[in-house]
Amino acid sequence: MNSATRGMHGHAPGFSPARQGRRAQRGSVLIVTLWTVTLMTILITVIAGNVRLSARAAFHHQEDLAIWANTLAAVNQAEMELMLEKMPQPPQVVEDIDEIGRNPLYRYNGQTLVLHYSAPEGMTVRIYDHAGKINIREVSRPRLRALLEKKLGADADEQIDALIAAWSDWLDLNRTANINGAEEDYYLSLDPPRRPRDGRLETVAELLSIRGFAEVFADVDLEAAFTLYTDNELVNLNLATREAMELLPGLDDESIDLILAWRLEHEFTGNGDVAQLVPLEQMVELRPWLNNRKTSNFYTIMAYQKISEILPSGEDELRDEFSTEDLSTHAYAEIVRVNSYTDRPRVLRVNPYEPIPARTDVPPAEEE
């Protein structure tokens, strides 16, 4: 193509710089529009996700508040249940109790309760009389040795002597260590450091702070086995927790299972009833620990929303069987002292997430 065939400005025929500029402009506008649409889509997706997340969080928050309100309501109703026990009973009620043949106070052994003032739907309430636990604050040195021998074996004399020496140093008021004991210099060398109590235990968990005891009782639910609040270390088997019975000299798993099965329908009125279930040689060790008439004014109330196993759809035949299985492991717990039916119980300790002791209200053969 020669210069004669070109336009005035040297461009090919039909070519216009203005048209080329408009095309470039339209292309730029299209790219910007596409980017804008893409960014808006991303933004809307993020906002929608946040809205769904906020809605889900609000729903669960509302659900948690409802569970919390139901838990506190169940605890208050359990407190009223205990206050009712202090009220004088009319004669006809006493006669009904005699016909039943069991002391109604013995239902406070950790079994699932139906309260006079019904707990909110879905809530489970258990009450533990501390007469069913070992008072670790009042335990004597010979009895402490018996507990340790049950855990470690009678041939662990040297280890047991060291544990008892450390126990004595933790409790006594002086700062001179016993032979094989542990005093302030030992505990301050730990990480983190601490000081011995030099006085009576103030919590059950404090037991683990004494040299050597954390290893011995590592597998024990201390709050279920021990108490600080009763008059002595004797235990009522009508109320005893499995954790406490596992520590008592003279009891093995077989004996404990027999005791739990017996008390579902009967009452231990004395050592003679226990002797029907526990062999004589074991009964000799167990007898000094028992007071099967003992009750207390101290209780642990546990309230929680029952968690049941959820089966896949299509297994309706098994659903009813498994839906009653309580899989809950922790509960809101209060330790209370109940003095009369005219005063509300005094709350001594609260744990919003306390482990639930082993179930004692089902026959052992039915436990998982």
Buried (B, 14 or more C-beta within 10 A) or exposed (E): EEEEEEEEEEEEEEEEEEEEEEEEEEEEEEEEEEEEEEEEEEEEEEEEEEEEEEEEEEEEEEEEEEBEEBBEBBBBBBBBBBBEBEEEEEEEEEEEEEEEEBBEBBBBBBBEBEBEEEBBEBBBBBBBBBBBBBBBBBBEEEBBBBBBBBBBEEEBEEBBBBBBBBBBBBBBEEEEBBEBBBBBEBBEEEEEEEEBBBEEBEBBEBBBBBBBBEEBBEEBBBBBBBBBBBEBBBBBBBBBBBBBBBBBBBBEEEBBBBBBBBBEEEBBBEBEBBBEBBEEEBBEBBBBBBBBEBBBBBBBBBBBBBBBEEBEEEEEEEBEEEEEEBEEEBBBBBBBBBEEEEEBBEEBBEBEEBBBBBBBBBEBEEEE
